[in-house]
């Protein structure tokens, strides 16, 4: 490129037009590249977003089922505690006597 002071008005104008065209081409290429990237992101979004939503729903359902199970286990624990506490101090002796009588009865029948 020549020195601007040595160029005529026509040559300067041609240089400016060439520079503008070059910048326009670069800008259009950048727009095309941006469009391709955005399109790729949209396609990936349409593919993976439903899968992610489905996964989140499954995890939420699993958490809900887990919470229900914990609630049932807590209720079962309370019932077991009530059952154990319902036995008096002499219940162990009564159970022992019952088992001994049952064993004696079963031994009479050959078991």
RAFEN-V66147 format. One record per pair of residues at least 12 apart in sequence whose C-alpha atoms are under 8 Angstrom apart, sorted by the first residue. I is the first residue (numbers start at 1). J is the second residue. Records with the same first field share a line. If there is no record, write none. Layout:
# RAFEN-V66147
I->J, J
This chain:
# RAFEN-V66147
none
